[in-house]
């Protein structure tokens, strides 16, 4: 799998807490691109995503345009990268 495109509310609400599982699972498939723009991902979703990014070393592009991660969520992501 080279790319996952989940634009515009594919992952929403409680699904944000599951982002880490999807990113971790994609590690074995060599995912290169993850596009999650417009999903209203907040700090909790960013924290979950960050947990997945800690183990996924194949990802090269992460698009989080038009989300609501804020400075708290950005800190989680920065620490994971």
N, C-alpha and C positions, 0 to 999 in steps of 0.2 A: 504494500500500500504506500503510495507516494504522497497522497494528499487527502486531507479531510476538510471538506467545506461545509460548515454548519452555520451559514449566515441567517440572520433575522429570526431569532427566537426558536431555534432548533433545540437548544439547551436552555431551559428556563425553570424558575422556581426550584423545587427540590432536586432537579436534575443537575444543577450547578454543583451540588455536593458530590456528584458522581464523575466529575471531569477527570479526577486523578486516575480513576479506574480505566477510562478510555485511553488516556495518554500512556499509562503504563502498559496496557495491552498492545498498543501500537508499536512499542519499542521493538518487539520481535519482527515486526513487519517493515521496519525501516521507513517509517513515516517521515517525510521531509517537510511537509507544509501543513499547518493547522490554521484554518481561517474561521474565526468565531466572531466576526463583526456583527454588531447589532443584536446581541443576545441578552442585553441587560445584565451582564455578569457583574456582580458586586464584589465586595471584599471577601466574603465567604467563598464564592465561586473561584476567585483568584487564588485564595489559599489552597483550595482543593487542586486547582490546576497546577500550582507551584509544587505540590507534593508529587504529582505525576512527572513534572519536568525534572525533578531531582534524579530520576532513574532513566529518563528517556534521553539518550545521547544522540539520536539520529535526527531530531528535529532541527531544521535550519531556519524556517520562517514561521513566526507566530503573529497573526493579525488579530488584534483585540480592539479595533477601531469601533467607536460608538458603543462602548460599554460603560459601566458605572463602577469600575474597580477602585477609583479614588486613590489617595496616597497610601492608605493602609494596604489595599490590594497590590499596589505597585511595589510596596516594600516586600511583601511575600514573594512576588515574582522575582524581584532583584536578588533576594537571598537564595532563591532556587537556581538562578542562572550563574 
